[in-house]
Amino acid sequence: MRKNFCLLMALMLFAVLFTSSAQEKRYEVYSVGFYNLENLFDTIHDPGKNDYEFLPDGTNKWGTLKYVNKLKNMATVLNEMGTDVVPVGMAAVGVSEIENSRVLVDLVKHEVLAPRGWDFVHIEGPDTRGVDCALLYNPKLFKPINSVLSPYITEDNDTTYKTRGFLVVSGEMGGEVVHIIVNHWPSRYAKSPARERAGVLVRQLKDSIMNVHPETKVLIMGDMNDDPDNKSMKSCLGAMRDKKDVKSSTDLYNPWWNILRQKGHGTLKYKGKWNLFDQIVLSGNLLGNDRSTLKLYKTEIFSRNYMFQQEGRYKGNTLRTHAGGVWLNGYSDHLPVIVYLLKEVK
């Protein structure tokens, strides 16, 4: 009798363990980010570009020492981004304020970043200063399929106005097609309508992609030079503040709105006030609890202590490359942002 009882208990325990094991779920996490690298220029003049301040005899005395240190600093941040959640690092990172493909080759081959095995997508743009956007990526986690630079076109089709276009990179992540649109909208020296126009154009880009394939995922990232509640973002682009207002797969959600206005966190500081110009906006089909496809897990403004000034009048500000004509050997005037996407592994 005792033997039968023990056998019965053993069978019951096995059933519990089997059920528990069957209920366990495994997930893959993909980290996607954006970082304004603040003038990653080499020391060579690019014909037709106004890059003279970033030459050895230019205003910033931009020689080999400064360039080498800038590469190291950028590589250090990029290498550490996302590793608190995903040790393998970033799947993809949109970047702005890079001069050309040469600096990107030097960056991904830098000894700090090279072990990641990253590659990049870059298309030379028309910006008069020569600064462009690009997408860095880990080929093991994101596989580009196609890329195009969609031009910034003024409302009156003024062909003399030359600024950064919108880099669209389509690729495969987690077995799904994902479209990443990397932006660097007109600066605050331009009036608000210039950025509002950018919002309209990017919204049209998103619509053109999702009208053909409504199920595809879209991430719109960049330095927008506007906060989430400025007209360019909330009305022209149509990026919504709250998840409950996102009604369809093609609607856009902006998780950074509440991070700025409710929590007071930002990515750059001006006159003691935080702004959050660096944003990643997601199509509505990246929201929800169905983990069988890629879904938003969490967001992060990435930072380390070394990325901030530690003393003096500007203590607590981002540690820039230059400030007031002085080389600080810093990182960037912006902090990077990250979204983490989760998918169940079957």
C-alpha positions as CSV (number, residue, x, y, z in Angstrom):
1,M,0.0,0.0,0.0
2,R,2.8,2.4,1.0
3,K,4.6,1.6,-2.3
4,N,1.5,2.4,-4.3
5,F,1.0,5.7,-2.4
6,C,4.7,6.7,-3.1
7,L,4.3,5.8,-6.8
8,L,1.1,7.9,-7.0
9,M,2.8,10.9,-5.3
10,A,5.8,10.6,-7.7
11,L,3.4,10.6,-10.7
12,M,1.6,13.6,-9.4
13,L,4.9,15.5,-8.8
14,F,6.0,14.7,-12.4
15,A,2.7,16.0,-13.7
16,V,3.1,19.2,-11.8
17,L,6.7,19.7,-13.1
18,F,5.7,18.8,-16.6
19,T,2.8,21.3,-16.5
20,S,5.1,24.0,-15.0
21,S,7.7,23.4,-17.7
22,A,5.2,23.5,-20.5
23,Q,3.9,26.9,-19.2
24,E,7.3,28.5,-19.1
25,K,7.8,30.9,-22.0
26,R,11.0,32.2,-23.5
27,Y,11.4,35.6,-25.1
28,E,13.8,37.4,-27.3
29,V,14.5,41.0,-26.7
30,Y,15.7,43.4,-29.4
31,S,17.0,46.8,-28.5
32,V,16.7,49.6,-31.1
33,G,18.0,53.1,-30.4
34,F,18.9,56.5,-31.6
35,Y,21.9,58.7,-30.8
36,N,22.9,62.2,-32.1
37,L,26.7,61.9,-32.2
38,E,27.3,65.7,-32.2
39,N,29.5,66.4,-35.2
40,L,31.4,63.2,-35.9
41,F,33.6,64.7,-38.6
42,D,36.9,63.4,-39.9
43,T,39.9,65.7,-40.6
44,I,39.5,65.8,-44.4
45,H,37.7,68.4,-46.4
46,D,34.7,67.0,-48.4
47,P,34.4,69.0,-51.7
48,G,31.2,71.0,-51.9
49,K,30.6,70.8,-48.1
50,N,31.0,73.5,-45.5
51,D,33.0,71.4,-43.1
52,Y,35.8,74.0,-42.6
53,E,35.4,74.4,-38.9
54,F,36.2,70.6,-38.5
55,L,39.6,70.7,-40.2
56,P,43.0,70.9,-38.6
57,D,43.3,74.6,-39.4
58,G,39.6,75.4,-38.8
59,T,37.8,77.1,-35.9
60,N,37.8,73.9,-33.8
61,K,41.4,72.9,-34.7
62,W,40.0,69.5,-35.5
63,G,43.1,67.4,-35.9
64,T,44.0,63.7,-35.4
65,L,44.0,63.8,-31.6
66,K,40.5,65.2,-31.4
67,Y,39.1,62.9,-34.0
68,V,40.7,59.7,-32.5
69,N,39.3,60.7,-29.1
70,K,35.8,61.5,-30.5
71,L,35.7,58.0,-32.1
72,K,36.7,56.3,-28.9
73,N,34.0,58.2,-26.9
74,M,31.3,57.5,-29.4
75,A,32.3,53.8,-29.6
76,T,32.3,53.6,-25.8
77,V,28.7,54.8,-25.5
78,L,27.4,52.7,-28.5
79,N,29.1,49.6,-27.1
80,E,27.4,50.0,-23.7
81,M,23.9,51.0,-25.0
82,G,21.2,48.4,-24.1
83,T,23.6,46.1,-22.3
84,D,21.8,46.5,-18.9
85,V,18.8,44.6,-20.5
86,V,20.4,42.8,-23.4
87,P,24.1,41.8,-22.9
88,V,24.6,41.3,-26.7
89,G,23.9,45.0,-27.2
90,M,21.9,46.9,-29.8
91,A,20.2,45.3,-32.7
92,A,20.1,48.7,-34.5
93,V,21.0,52.3,-33.8
94,G,20.0,55.3,-35.9
95,V,22.6,58.1,-35.7
96,S,22.8,61.7,-36.8
97,E,25.5,64.3,-37.3
98,I,27.9,62.0,-39.0
99,E,29.9,63.4,-41.9
100,N,30.3,60.5,-44.3
101,S,30.9,56.8,-44.7
102,R,34.6,57.2,-43.8
103,V,33.8,58.1,-40.2
104,L,31.3,55.2,-40.0
105,V,34.0,52.7,-41.1
106,D,36.4,54.1,-38.5
107,L,33.6,53.9,-35.9
108,V,32.5,50.3,-36.4
109,K,36.1,49.1,-36.7
110,H,37.3,50.9,-33.6
111,E,38.8,48.5,-31.1
112,V,36.0,49.2,-28.5
113,L,33.2,48.5,-30.9
114,A,34.7,46.0,-33.4
115,P,33.9,42.9,-31.3
116,R,30.2,43.6,-31.8
117,G,30.6,43.0,-35.6
118,W,28.4,45.9,-36.5
119,D,27.8,47.3,-40.0
120,F,26.0,50.4,-41.3
121,V,23.7,51.8,-43.9
122,H,24.5,55.3,-45.1
123,I,23.4,57.3,-48.1
124,E,25.2,60.7,-48.8
125,G,22.7,63.5,-48.5
126,P,22.5,67.2,-49.7
127,D,23.1,69.0,-46.4
128,T,25.3,72.0,-46.9
129,R,27.4,71.2,-43.7
130,G,27.8,67.6,-44.8
131,V,26.0,66.0,-41.9
132,D,23.9,62.9,-42.5
133,C,22.0,60.2,-40.8
134,A,22.9,56.6,-40.8
135,L,21.8,53.2,-39.3
136,L,24.3,51.1,-37.4
137,Y,23.2,47.5,-36.9
138,N,24.2,44.1,-35.7
139,P,23.8,41.7,-38.7
140,K,23.0,38.8,-36.4
141,L,19.9,40.7,-35.1
142,F,18.9,43.0,-38.0
143,K,19.3,42.2,-41.7
144,P,18.7,45.1,-44.1
145,I,16.7,44.4,-47.2
146,N,16.4,47.8,-48.8
147,S,17.3,51.4,-48.1
148,V,16.4,54.8,-49.6
149,L,17.0,58.4,-48.7
150,S,13.7,60.2,-49.1
151,P,14.4,64.0,-49.7
152,Y,13.1,66.9,-47.7
153,I,10.9,68.8,-50.1
154,T,9.5,72.3,-49.1
155,E,5.9,73.0,-49.6
156,D,6.6,75.3,-52.5
157,N,9.2,72.9,-53.9
158,D,12.1,75.3,-53.4
159,T,15.0,73.3,-54.9
160,T,17.6,75.8,-53.4
161,Y,16.7,74.6,-49.8
162,K,19.0,71.7,-49.0
163,T,18.8,69.8,-45.7
164,R,18.9,66.3,-44.5
165,G,16.5,63.8,-45.9
166,F,14.8,60.8,-44.2
167,L,16.8,57.5,-44.3
168,V,14.4,54.6,-44.7
169,V,15.9,51.2,-44.0
170,S,13.7,48.1,-44.4
171,G,15.0,44.9,-42.9
172,E,14.2,41.7,-41.0
173,M,14.2,41.5,-37.2
174,G,12.9,38.5,-35.2
175,G,11.6,37.0,-38.4
176,E,9.5,40.1,-39.2
177,V,9.8,42.9,-41.6
178,V,10.6,46.2,-39.9
179,H,11.0,49.6,-41.4
180,I,13.2,52.1,-39.6
181,I,13.0,55.8,-40.6
182,V,16.0,57.8,-39.3
183,N,15.5,61.6,-39.0
184,H,17.3,64.8,-38.2
185,W,14.8,67.5,-38.6
186,P,15.7,71.2,-39.3
187,S,17.3,72.9,-36.3
188,R,15.8,75.5,-33.9
189,Y,17.5,78.2,-36.0
190,A,14.8,77.4,-38.5
191,K,11.2,78.4,-37.6
192,S,8.7,75.8,-36.5
193,P,7.0,75.4,-40.0
194,A,10.2,73.8,-41.3
195,R,9.9,71.0,-38.7
196,E,6.1,70.8,-39.2
197,R,6.8,70.1,-42.9
198,A,9.2,67.3,-41.9
199,G,6.4,65.8,-39.8
200,V,4.0,65.9,-42.7
201,L,6.6,64.3,-45.1
202,V,7.5,61.5,-42.6
203,R,3.8,60.8,-42.0
204,Q,3.3,60.4,-45.7
205,L,6.3,58.0,-45.8
206,K,4.8,55.9,-43.1
207,D,1.4,55.9,-44.8
208,S,3.0,54.8,-48.1
209,I,4.7,51.9,-46.4
210,M,1.7,50.7,-44.4
211,N,-0.9,51.2,-47.0
212,V,0.7,48.4,-49.0
213,H,1.6,46.3,-45.9
214,P,-0.6,47.2,-42.9
215,E,0.9,44.4,-40.8
216,T,4.5,45.6,-41.2
217,K,6.2,47.3,-38.2
218,V,7.5,50.9,-38.4
219,L,9.9,52.8,-36.1
220,I,10.4,56.5,-36.7
221,M,13.4,57.8,-34.8
222,G,15.7,60.8,-34.7
223,D,16.6,64.2,-33.4
224,M,13.4,66.0,-34.2
225,N,14.6,69.3,-32.8
226,D,11.1,69.5,-31.2
227,D,9.5,68.0,-28.1
228,P,6.8,65.3,-28.3
229,D,4.0,67.9,-27.7
230,N,5.2,70.4,-30.3
231,K,3.0,70.7,-33.4
232,S,5.4,68.9,-35.7
233,M,5.2,65.8,-33.6
234,K,1.7,65.7,-32.2
235,S,-0.3,67.1,-35.2
236,C,1.8,66.9,-38.3
237,L,3.4,63.5,-37.6
238,G,0.4,62.4,-35.6
239,A,2.3,60.7,-32.8
240,M,-0.1,60.1,-29.8
241,R,0.6,60.5,-26.1
242,D,-1.4,57.6,-24.7
243,K,-1.7,54.0,-25.8
244,K,-5.5,54.1,-25.3
245,D,-5.7,56.6,-28.2
246,V,-4.0,54.3,-30.6
247,K,-6.8,52.6,-32.4
248,S,-5.2,50.9,-35.4
249,S,-2.0,49.3,-36.5
250,T,-1.2,52.4,-38.6
251,D,-1.6,54.9,-35.8
252,L,1.5,56.2,-34.1
253,Y,2.5,56.1,-30.4
254,N,5.1,58.4,-28.8
255,P,6.2,56.9,-25.4
256,W,8.5,59.9,-24.8
257,W,5.7,62.4,-24.3
258,N,4.9,61.3,-20.7
259,I,8.5,60.7,-19.9
260,L,9.2,64.4,-20.5
261,R,6.0,66.0,-19.2
262,Q,5.2,63.7,-16.3
263,K,8.7,62.5,-15.2
264,G,10.7,65.6,-16.3
265,H,13.3,63.5,-18.1
266,G,15.0,64.6,-21.3
267,T,17.9,64.1,-23.7
268,L,19.4,67.5,-23.8
269,K,19.5,70.5,-21.5
270,Y,19.3,74.2,-22.5
271,K,19.4,77.0,-20.0
272,G,18.8,74.6,-17.2
273,K,15.7,73.0,-18.8
274,W,15.4,69.5,-20.2
275,N,14.1,69.0,-23.7
276,L,13.4,65.6,-25.3
277,F,14.2,66.1,-29.0
278,D,15.5,62.5,-29.4
279,Q,12.5,60.2,-29.9
280,I,11.5,56.8,-31.3
281,V,7.9,56.6,-32.4
282,L,6.2,53.3,-33.0
283,S,3.4,52.1,-35.3
284,G,0.3,50.8,-33.4
285,N,1.0,47.2,-34.2
286,L,4.0,47.3,-31.9
287,L,1.7,47.7,-28.9
288,G,-0.3,45.1,-27.1
289,N,0.1,41.8,-25.2
290,D,0.3,39.4,-28.1
291,R,3.9,38.4,-27.8
292,S,3.8,36.1,-30.8
293,T,5.0,39.2,-32.8
294,L,7.4,42.0,-31.9
295,K,5.9,44.3,-29.2
296,L,7.1,47.2,-27.2
297,Y,8.5,46.1,-23.8
298,K,10.1,49.2,-22.3
299,T,11.9,52.5,-23.1
300,E,15.1,54.0,-21.8
301,I,17.0,57.2,-22.0
302,F,20.5,55.7,-21.8
303,S,23.1,57.4,-19.6
304,R,26.3,56.8,-17.7
305,N,27.9,59.2,-15.2
306,Y,30.8,59.9,-17.5
307,M,28.4,61.4,-20.1
308,F,27.7,64.4,-17.8
309,Q,29.7,67.3,-16.5
310,Q,30.7,66.5,-13.0
311,E,31.5,70.0,-11.6
312,G,31.4,73.7,-12.3
313,R,28.6,75.9,-13.6
314,Y,27.2,73.3,-15.9
315,K,27.4,70.4,-13.6
316,G,24.7,67.9,-14.6
317,N,24.6,69.0,-18.2
318,T,25.7,66.6,-20.9
319,L,29.5,66.6,-21.5
320,R,29.9,67.9,-25.0
321,T,32.8,67.7,-27.4
322,H,33.3,71.5,-27.4
323,A,31.7,74.2,-25.3
324,G,32.5,77.9,-25.5
325,G,35.3,77.3,-27.9
326,V,37.0,74.9,-25.4
327,W,37.6,71.2,-26.3
328,L,36.1,69.2,-23.4
329,N,36.9,65.8,-25.0
330,G,33.3,64.8,-24.2
331,Y,30.6,62.8,-25.9
332,S,27.5,64.6,-27.2
333,D,25.1,67.3,-26.3
334,H,22.4,64.7,-26.6
335,L,21.6,61.4,-24.7
336,P,20.7,58.3,-26.6
337,V,17.2,56.7,-26.4
338,I,16.3,53.0,-26.7
339,V,13.1,51.0,-27.1
340,Y,13.1,47.3,-26.3
341,L,11.0,45.0,-28.4
342,L,9.9,41.6,-27.0
343,K,8.9,38.5,-28.9
344,E,8.0,35.0,-27.6
345,V,10.2,32.2,-28.9
346,K,8.2,29.2,-30.1
